[in-house]
Structures are given as C-alpha cells and as structure tokens.
C-alpha cells in the first residue's frame, strides 16, 4: 500500500492505492461560509476523473493524512484567527469508497496547517500556524484520538517585518527512525526537535533548536 501526496492552491490532494488495487484521489478544500462539502473522493476510469463520494457539512478542510493501514483519515480543520482549530477523525471504507465521521478534537492552537502520522500509526502530530504550537495525539486502535494531547508552544520572531513578527509553526515530520519530531518555524527561521520515548511520550530535547 503506497501513498503519494501533493498540495495545490486552496485544496489538499492525496492519491491512495486501496486494498482493491484501485487508485483513489482524495481532495480537501476550504468552503464558503462556516461549513460545506469539503472532502471529496474520486476514482479514475477510462481517462476520466469521477467523483464517487464526498463529506458534506464540514468546516475548512486543509491538510490531511491517511494512516499507513489505510483505515483512518486525520484532517486539519481551520476556523481562522482567534478560533481554536480542530482535528477531524474519519474512518475509510475501501469497498464503498466512503469516509465516515468518528470524532473531532481541539488542537490547542489556531489555523492548523499540517498533520503527520508516525510510521507505525502510533502518534499523530498537528502543527498550528497561529498560536504557534505542535500538538501530539495518541490514537486508540479504533482510530479515535485521546482527548489530552501533549502540546508544545513556541514564540519568537525573525528578520522579515510583518511576516516574521511572531512564531508560525509550518509542519511537523517524524524522523525515519521514529525517535524524533522535527518542526520548521516559518516565523523564527528555526527547526525545533521533540524526542519520542519508548512509551511514545514526547518531550523537548536539550538541544531542541536549529537555526535555518
């Protein structure tokens, strides 16, 4: 099972090779108003892209990630400045090609812009652009997340006036060995590191900052 990702303006897309040997395209987008039809699933047939299902009545659905086993999708829901963002949890049925809502939780920050999942699906990291932070969730076997994430907040600034007057976490990425999380900060020109313990607890390291 493989997963290929890319980003386009105002939407997020993911190609997924399902258990049925079929290539599916997942598209998330921002909506007009508070809620709308925000996540779509397409299949490819005779050179055409055909929508097979969608989720309605959703808030802005930006970056999302499918678990490595293809059973669950975690989506960053952005409510704009001064409103806490959420992470939405959805189960995926590869036969019906449908997503079903399971849960949503606050991410302890604003404008979540990136979701990352550990290689063994043991942790889910959400990066929050405003109220700059990284929240690390622990999932249950049913895909739902524990409601008490470990959250790490960041502050600072850099040389570009206006754009870099505050910290803006931009993404989080698990290291290949699964022992660390690296998060680039667009607002401070730093890369921050978090250490993952054997029990999957997360903490700051003594040397947790790299200038870029």
N, C-alpha and C positions, 0 to 999 in steps of 0.2 A: 504494500500500500504506500503510495507516494503523495506528496502534497507540494504544489508549486504555488507561489504567492507573488502578486504584484499589485501596485497601487495606481489608480487613476484619479483624476480630479473629482472631488466631492463624492467618491464612492470607493469601496474596497472590494476587491475580487479575489476569489480563491478557486483554483482548479483542484478537484478532488477525484481520485480514481477509486470508485466504490467497489464493494465486495462483488458486485455484479459485473465487474470488468468494464464498466461504463464511465466515461469521463463526464463529470458534472461541473458546472460553473456556479459558484455562489457569489452573489453581488449584494453588498450592503450600501446604503445611501442615507444622506440627510433628507429630511422630509419638510414639506410646507406645513407650518403650524406646529402644534405640540406633538402630534402623532400622525402616522400614515403607514403606507405599505413600504417597508424599509429593507427587508431581506428577501431576495429572490433566488430561486434555483432554476438553472437552465440545463438542458441536455443538447447534444449535437446530433443532428440527423440529416443525412443527405446534403451536407454542406450548409445547413441552416441551424440557427440557434433558437430553440423552442423553450419557452417558459413552462415548467412543469408544476411549480408551486411557489407560494410566497407567504410571508407572515405580515398580517395587517395590524393596525392599531399599535404600532411601535414608535418609540421616540427615535431621534437621530441614531443611526447605527453605523458607526465608523469602523474602526479596525476590529477584526475578529480572527479567531483561530480555532481550527478543529483539533480535537485530541488525536493523538497518534493512532489510537484504535478506531477512529472514525465514528465514535458513538455520540460524542457531545461537541457542541459549539459554544464558545465563550465570546461574547460580543461587548465592546465598549459602547455604552450609551451616553451621549454627550448632551447635557442640558444647558450648556453655555456658562458664561462667567457668573460667579456668585451663587451657583447652584451645584450641589454635590452630584457628581456623575454616578452611574451605576454600571455593574457588570451583569449582563443577562446570560442565563444558562439555558441551553436548548438541547434536547435530545434529537438525534437524527435517525430516521428510518430509511435505510438504503434501498429497500424494496419499493416503498411508497414514494420515496424521494421527498420526504416531508420533514420539517422541523416542528417540534412541539415545545412550548414554553415549560420550563421547570421552576425557575427561580430568578429573582434579581436582588442584588445587594448593593448598598452604598460602597463607594471605593475610597472614602476618606480624603477625597480631593475633587478638584473641578476639571472639566474638559479632559476626561480620559482619552488618550490618543494611541495607545498601543497595548496589546495583550500578547503575552508569551507563555508557553507551556513547556515544562520540563520534559526531557526525552521519555521518561517513564510515566508521564502524566501525574506526577506526584505533587507538583506545585503549579500555581497559576499566578503570574506577575502582571499587574496593571500599572501603567505609567500615566500619571496625571500631569497635564501640561500646566494648568493653573493650580494654585495652592500646591506647588510642586512637591510631588511625593511618589513613592513606589509602594503599592500595597500587594502583599504576597498572601494568597489564599491557599488553604489546604482543602482539596476536594475529597468527597466521600466516593465510594465505589459506584454509587448511583449517579455520579456526575455533579450533584449539588455541592455547594461550597460551604465550608464552615463560616459562620457569620462574624467571626472575630479575626480579621486579617492582621498580620504584622505590617505596620505602616511606618515608613521612614520618610521624614520631611527634610527638604533641602532649601537653603537660602543662598543669596549672593547676587553678584552682577558681573558684567564684563564691559568691554570697550565700546560696543556699539550703542550709542544713546537711543533710548526709546525701546528698541527691540531687546536689549540685554540689561534692562534696569532691574530685572528680577530673575530668579531661577525658573527654568521651564524644562521639566523632565520630558524627554523626547521619545524614549523607548527603553526597553529592558531586554537583555539577551542572556540566556543560560550558557555557561561555558560548556565546551564539548565533554568535559569530564563530569559535568553535573554538580560541581562543588562550589560554583560561584554564580552571581548575577551581576552583569555589567550594564550600567545605565548612563548614557550620554545626556548631558545637560546643555541644552541649546542656549540658555541664558547666562551660564557662567563659564562655558568652554572647559568643562571638566567631565571626566568619566568617573563615576562612582562605583565602588565594588561592595557587594554583600557576600558573606560567606554562608554556605549551606551546611548544616551539621548532619551527622549520620541519622538523627531523628527528624530531619527535614525542618528543624528550626532554623531561622535566618537571623544573622546579626551583622553589624558593621565590622569591618576589619580594622586593624591598627593603621594600616596604610591603605585607606579606602578611596583616595583621590588621585587622579592623574590629570595633569594639565594638558590641554589639546591646542 
